Amino acid sequence: MEFLTALWMPILAASVAVFFCSFLAWAVLPHHKGDNKALPDEDGFMAHVRGLGLAPGQYMFPNCATNAQSRDPEFIKKWEAGPAGMLNIFPQMNMGKNMGLTFLVFLVVTMLIAYVSWAVLPAGSEFARVFQVVATIGVLSHAFSHMPNGIWFNAGGRAIFLCFLDGVAYGLVTGLIFALLWPAASVPGLPG
């Protein structure tokens, strides 16, 4: 855990910077505005779902809870007839809680990036080398982590690609901050 003492400043600074980059990507910039499609009869759909009284959660239809059920002829018939999909019912949105949890995720990811970087880079490493290593780990962490869910749950190629680009930006910002704030060779706790 010595890396936390030596790298607390770049960890905190990069976590804050990535949080704000994420805010810009999702709340300010227009590139994610087309990620979700509108329903043809949104009001009718919402009235119907409201009438079902579903608790907040993620629902899959048709649903099969076991591998054995997936071979059941009735399930196969429903699956082939379609539609198939997922429905997320949100609880009342708590922006403060969601923003706090999002920051916590970025903080933990950045701490893991710092841990790996600390293991391979000595104190006093050159700016370019720190940027290369940390940005690569950052891009791997942020750009690829969402892809399997995007593929399996049909996010669409455009949405997957734009999230990938966001992740590349987050990784590059993380690399830049670590390169700027990387400790000098005299800092205890870092390999050197």
C-alpha positions as a Markdown table, in Angstrom:
| # | Residue | x | y | z |
|---|---|---|---|---|
| 1 | Met | 0.0 | 0.0 | 0.0 |
| 2 | Glu | 3.0 | 2.3 | -0.1 |
| 3 | Phe | 2.0 | 3.3 | -3.6 |
| 4 | Leu | -1.0 | 5.1 | -2.1 |
| 5 | Thr | 1.3 | 7.4 | -0.1 |
| 6 | Ala | 3.5 | 8.1 | -3.1 |
| 7 | Leu | 0.7 | 8.5 | -5.7 |
| 8 | Trp | -2.2 | 9.9 | -3.7 |
| 9 | Met | -2.1 | 13.2 | -5.6 |
| 10 | Pro | -2.2 | 11.8 | -9.2 |
| 11 | Ile | -4.8 | 9.3 | -8.1 |
| 12 | Leu | -7.1 | 12.0 | -6.7 |
| 13 | Ala | -6.4 | 14.4 | -9.5 |
| 14 | Ala | -7.0 | 11.8 | -12.3 |
| 15 | Ser | -10.2 | 10.5 | -10.6 |
| 16 | Val | -11.6 | 14.1 | -10.4 |
| 17 | Ala | -10.6 | 14.8 | -14.0 |
| 18 | Val | -12.1 | 11.6 | -15.4 |
| 19 | Phe | -15.3 | 12.3 | -13.4 |
| 20 | Phe | -15.6 | 15.7 | -15.1 |
| 21 | Cys | -14.7 | 14.2 | -18.5 |
| 22 | Ser | -17.5 | 11.7 | -18.0 |
| 23 | Phe | -19.9 | 14.5 | -17.0 |
| 24 | Leu | -19.0 | 16.4 | -20.1 |
| 25 | Ala | -19.4 | 13.4 | -22.3 |
| 26 | Trp | -22.9 | 12.5 | -20.9 |
| 27 | Ala | -24.4 | 15.9 | -19.9 |
| 28 | Val | -22.8 | 18.5 | -22.1 |
| 29 | Leu | -21.5 | 17.1 | -25.4 |
| 30 | Pro | -24.0 | 15.9 | -28.0 |
| 31 | His | -22.4 | 12.7 | -29.0 |
| 32 | His | -24.4 | 10.3 | -26.7 |
| 33 | Lys | -27.8 | 12.0 | -27.5 |
| 34 | Gly | -28.6 | 9.3 | -30.2 |
| 35 | Asp | -27.6 | 6.3 | -28.1 |
| 36 | Asn | -31.2 | 5.3 | -27.2 |
| 37 | Lys | -34.2 | 5.1 | -29.5 |
| 38 | Ala | -37.6 | 6.4 | -28.8 |
| 39 | Leu | -40.6 | 4.1 | -28.5 |
| 40 | Pro | -43.3 | 4.6 | -31.2 |
| 41 | Asp | -46.0 | 5.0 | -28.5 |
| 42 | Glu | -44.1 | 6.1 | -25.5 |
| 43 | Asp | -47.2 | 7.3 | -23.6 |
| 44 | Gly | -49.1 | 4.0 | -24.2 |
| 45 | Phe | -46.0 | 1.9 | -23.3 |
| 46 | Met | -45.4 | 3.9 | -20.1 |
| 47 | Ala | -49.1 | 3.6 | -19.1 |
| 48 | His | -49.0 | -0.1 | -19.6 |
| 49 | Val | -45.7 | -0.6 | -17.7 |
| 50 | Arg | -47.0 | 1.6 | -14.9 |
| 51 | Gly | -50.1 | -0.6 | -14.7 |
| 52 | Leu | -48.0 | -3.7 | -14.2 |
| 53 | Gly | -46.6 | -2.2 | -10.9 |
| 54 | Leu | -43.1 | -3.4 | -11.5 |
| 55 | Ala | -40.6 | -2.8 | -8.8 |
| 56 | Pro | -37.3 | -1.1 | -9.8 |
| 57 | Gly | -35.0 | -3.7 | -11.3 |
| 58 | Gln | -33.8 | -5.3 | -14.5 |
| 59 | Tyr | -36.2 | -7.6 | -16.3 |
| 60 | Met | -35.5 | -9.9 | -19.2 |
| 61 | Phe | -38.1 | -11.2 | -21.6 |
| 62 | Pro | -38.7 | -14.0 | -22.3 |
| 63 | Asn | -37.1 | -15.0 | -19.0 |
| 64 | Cys | -35.4 | -18.2 | -18.3 |
| 65 | Ala | -33.8 | -18.7 | -15.0 |
| 66 | Thr | -31.9 | -21.9 | -15.7 |
| 67 | Asn | -30.1 | -23.6 | -18.5 |
| 68 | Ala | -32.7 | -26.4 | -18.4 |
| 69 | Gln | -35.4 | -23.8 | -19.0 |
| 70 | Ser | -33.6 | -22.5 | -22.1 |
| 71 | Arg | -34.2 | -25.9 | -23.7 |
| 72 | Asp | -37.9 | -26.0 | -22.9 |
| 73 | Pro | -39.9 | -26.0 | -26.1 |
| 74 | Glu | -42.3 | -23.3 | -24.7 |
| 75 | Phe | -39.3 | -21.0 | -23.9 |
| 76 | Ile | -37.8 | -21.6 | -27.4 |
| 77 | Lys | -41.1 | -20.8 | -29.0 |
| 78 | Lys | -41.4 | -17.5 | -27.1 |
| 79 | Trp | -37.8 | -16.6 | -28.0 |
| 80 | Glu | -38.2 | -17.3 | -31.7 |
| 81 | Ala | -41.5 | -15.5 | -31.9 |
| 82 | Gly | -40.0 | -12.4 | -30.2 |
| 83 | Pro | -39.6 | -9.7 | -29.2 |
| 84 | Ala | -36.8 | -10.4 | -26.8 |
| 85 | Gly | -35.1 | -7.8 | -24.6 |
| 86 | Met | -34.4 | -6.2 | -21.3 |
| 87 | Leu | -36.4 | -3.6 | -19.4 |
| 88 | Asn | -34.8 | -1.5 | -16.7 |
| 89 | Ile | -37.1 | 0.1 | -14.2 |
| 90 | Phe | -35.3 | 2.9 | -12.3 |
| 91 | Pro | -36.1 | 3.9 | -8.8 |
| 92 | Gln | -36.6 | 7.6 | -8.1 |
| 93 | Met | -33.3 | 9.0 | -9.4 |
| 94 | Asn | -30.9 | 10.1 | -6.7 |
| 95 | Met | -28.4 | 12.2 | -8.6 |
| 96 | Gly | -26.1 | 12.8 | -5.6 |
| 97 | Lys | -25.9 | 9.1 | -4.8 |
| 98 | Asn | -25.3 | 8.1 | -8.4 |
| 99 | Met | -22.7 | 10.8 | -8.9 |
| 100 | Gly | -20.9 | 9.7 | -5.7 |
| 101 | Leu | -20.9 | 6.1 | -6.7 |
| 102 | Thr | -19.7 | 7.0 | -10.2 |
| 103 | Phe | -16.8 | 8.9 | -8.6 |
| 104 | Leu | -16.0 | 6.0 | -6.3 |
| 105 | Val | -15.8 | 3.7 | -9.4 |
| 106 | Phe | -13.4 | 6.1 | -11.1 |
| 107 | Leu | -11.4 | 6.4 | -7.8 |
| 108 | Val | -11.0 | 2.6 | -7.5 |
| 109 | Val | -10.1 | 2.2 | -11.2 |
| 110 | Thr | -7.5 | 4.9 | -10.8 |
| 111 | Met | -6.1 | 3.3 | -7.7 |
| 112 | Leu | -5.7 | 0.0 | -9.6 |
| 113 | Ile | -4.0 | 1.9 | -12.5 |
| 114 | Ala | -1.7 | 3.5 | -9.9 |
| 115 | Tyr | -0.9 | 0.1 | -8.4 |
| 116 | Val | 0.1 | -1.4 | -11.7 |
| 117 | Ser | 2.1 | 1.7 | -12.7 |
| 118 | Trp | 3.9 | 1.7 | -9.4 |
| 119 | Ala | 4.9 | -1.9 | -9.9 |
| 120 | Val | 6.5 | -1.2 | -13.3 |
| 121 | Leu | 7.7 | 2.4 | -13.2 |
| 122 | Pro | 10.5 | 3.6 | -10.9 |
| 123 | Ala | 10.3 | 7.0 | -9.2 |
| 124 | Gly | 11.8 | 9.7 | -11.4 |
| 125 | Ser | 10.6 | 8.0 | -14.6 |
| 126 | Glu | 10.5 | 10.3 | -17.7 |
| 127 | Phe | 7.2 | 12.0 | -18.6 |
| 128 | Ala | 6.8 | 10.1 | -21.9 |
| 129 | Arg | 7.4 | 6.7 | -20.3 |
| 130 | Val | 4.9 | 7.4 | -17.5 |
| 131 | Phe | 2.4 | 8.7 | -20.0 |
| 132 | Gln | 2.8 | 5.6 | -22.2 |
| 133 | Val | 2.3 | 3.1 | -19.4 |
| 134 | Val | -0.4 | 4.8 | -17.5 |
| 135 | Ala | -2.4 | 5.9 | -20.5 |
| 136 | Thr | -2.3 | 2.4 | -21.9 |
| 137 | Ile | -3.6 | 0.9 | -18.7 |
| 138 | Gly | -6.2 | 3.7 | -18.5 |
| 139 | Val | -7.4 | 3.0 | -22.0 |
| 140 | Leu | -7.6 | -0.7 | -21.3 |
| 141 | Ser | -9.5 | 0.0 | -18.1 |
| 142 | His | -12.0 | 2.6 | -19.4 |
| 143 | Ala | -12.4 | 1.9 | -23.1 |
| 144 | Phe | -12.9 | -1.9 | -23.1 |
| 145 | Ser | -14.7 | -2.7 | -19.9 |
| 146 | His | -18.2 | -1.9 | -21.1 |
| 147 | Met | -17.9 | -3.7 | -24.5 |
| 148 | Pro | -19.1 | -7.2 | -23.5 |
| 149 | Asn | -22.4 | -5.7 | -22.0 |
| 150 | Gly | -22.8 | -3.5 | -25.1 |
| 151 | Ile | -22.4 | -6.5 | -27.3 |
| 152 | Trp | -24.6 | -8.9 | -25.4 |
| 153 | Phe | -27.4 | -6.4 | -24.6 |
| 154 | Asn | -27.6 | -4.8 | -28.0 |
| 155 | Ala | -26.4 | -1.3 | -27.2 |
| 156 | Gly | -25.7 | -0.8 | -30.9 |
| 157 | Gly | -22.4 | -0.2 | -32.7 |
| 158 | Arg | -22.6 | 3.5 | -32.6 |
| 159 | Ala | -23.1 | 3.6 | -28.8 |
| 160 | Ile | -20.3 | 1.0 | -28.2 |
| 161 | Phe | -17.9 | 3.0 | -30.4 |
| 162 | Leu | -18.7 | 6.3 | -28.7 |
| 163 | Cys | -18.2 | 4.8 | -25.2 |
| 164 | Phe | -15.0 | 3.3 | -26.5 |
| 165 | Leu | -13.9 | 6.8 | -27.6 |
| 166 | Asp | -14.9 | 8.2 | -24.2 |
| 167 | Gly | -12.7 | 5.5 | -22.5 |
| 168 | Val | -9.8 | 6.4 | -24.7 |
| 169 | Ala | -10.1 | 10.1 | -23.6 |
| 170 | Tyr | -10.4 | 9.0 | -20.0 |
| 171 | Gly | -7.2 | 6.9 | -20.3 |
| 172 | Leu | -5.3 | 9.6 | -22.0 |
| 173 | Val | -6.3 | 12.2 | -19.4 |
| 174 | Thr | -5.2 | 9.7 | -16.6 |
| 175 | Gly | -1.9 | 9.2 | -18.4 |
| 176 | Leu | -1.3 | 12.9 | -18.7 |
| 177 | Ile | -2.0 | 13.6 | -15.1 |
| 178 | Phe | 0.1 | 10.8 | -13.8 |
| 179 | Ala | 3.0 | 11.9 | -16.1 |
| 180 | Leu | 2.7 | 15.5 | -14.8 |
| 181 | Leu | 2.6 | 14.4 | -11.2 |
| 182 | Trp | 4.9 | 11.4 | -11.1 |
| 183 | Pro | 7.1 | 11.5 | -8.1 |
| 184 | Ala | 10.8 | 12.3 | -8.3 |
| 185 | Ala | 13.4 | 9.6 | -7.7 |
| 186 | Ser | 13.9 | 10.6 | -4.1 |
| 187 | Val | 10.3 | 9.8 | -3.0 |
| 188 | Pro | 10.2 | 6.9 | -0.6 |
| 189 | Gly | 7.8 | 4.0 | -1.3 |
| 190 | Leu | 8.3 | 3.9 | -5.0 |
| 191 | Pro | 10.6 | 1.4 | -6.7 |
| 192 | Gly | 13.7 | 3.1 | -7.9 |
